[in-house]
């Protein structure tokens, strides 16, 4: 019985240890690079922003409050491709692993050597995690937004973004 219990505990421990996602692995690998820029927003900062937005009576503020309150954390990692020695193959593997983790590519924009890609996990109604990958000639940025965003709120932003100038 002790052997069976030990085997079960080892199996569970190995599952817990192997649950690190592709995004976490990539971020952990490069966040301590000499020239890396890392910005992390966590905790109740988004809830606070949502509470502030709720004080306004207009429709845009209500939508902003819902979006803010749905975000748990956001992390931005920006670094030089050359200084961090990131290969094209590593970036390709990173993106392939995102697809394996049920991320869907929402947007892909290329302008010369610069690309912006948006990946997300979720359902037909909500996005649970969103990644924005910006790759320029010499630089790479990864914006990781953890939370729940409604498709209706995102549609509202797309529809009304020109009104915010």
Residue, then its C-alpha position, 0 to 999 in steps of 0.5 A: x500500500x505504501x508503494x502505491x501511495x508513493x507512486x500516486x504521489x510521484x505521479x501527481x507531483x510530476x503532473x503539477x511540475x509539468x503544468x508550466x505553459x509555453x508562455x511561462x517557460x518563454x517568459x522565465x527563460x528571457x525575463x532576466x536578460x540584461x536588456x529585457x524590459x519586463x512590466x507586470x501588473x497584478x493583484x487588484x490594480x485592474x479591479x481598482x481601475x474598474x471601480x474608478x471607471x464605474x463612477x462615470x455614467x457613460x457607456x464607454x466607462x461601463x464597458x471599460x469597467x467590465x474589461x478591467x474587472x475581467x483582467x487578472x494580470x498583464x505582463x509585458x516582455x520586450x527584448x532584443x532578438x540579437x542580444x537575447x540570442x533568440x532564433x527564428x526556429x525558437x519563435x516558430x516553436x513557441x507559436x506552434x506550442x501555443x496552438x497545441x495549448x489551444x490558443x487560436x490565432x485571431x489576428x496576423x498583421x505583417x508590414x515588411x519585417x514587422x509582424x503583430x499577432x494576437x492569439x487567444x484561448x476561450x469560447x465563442x462568448x469569452x476570451x480567457x487569455x490573450x497574447x499579443x506578439x510584436x516582432x520587429x527587425x531587432x526586437x521582440x515583445x510579448x504581451x500576456x493578458x490573463x483574464x476573461x474578456x467578453x466578445x461583446x466588449x471587444x466588439x464594442x472597442x472595435x466599433x467605437x475606437x475612432x470615437x476616442x480621439 
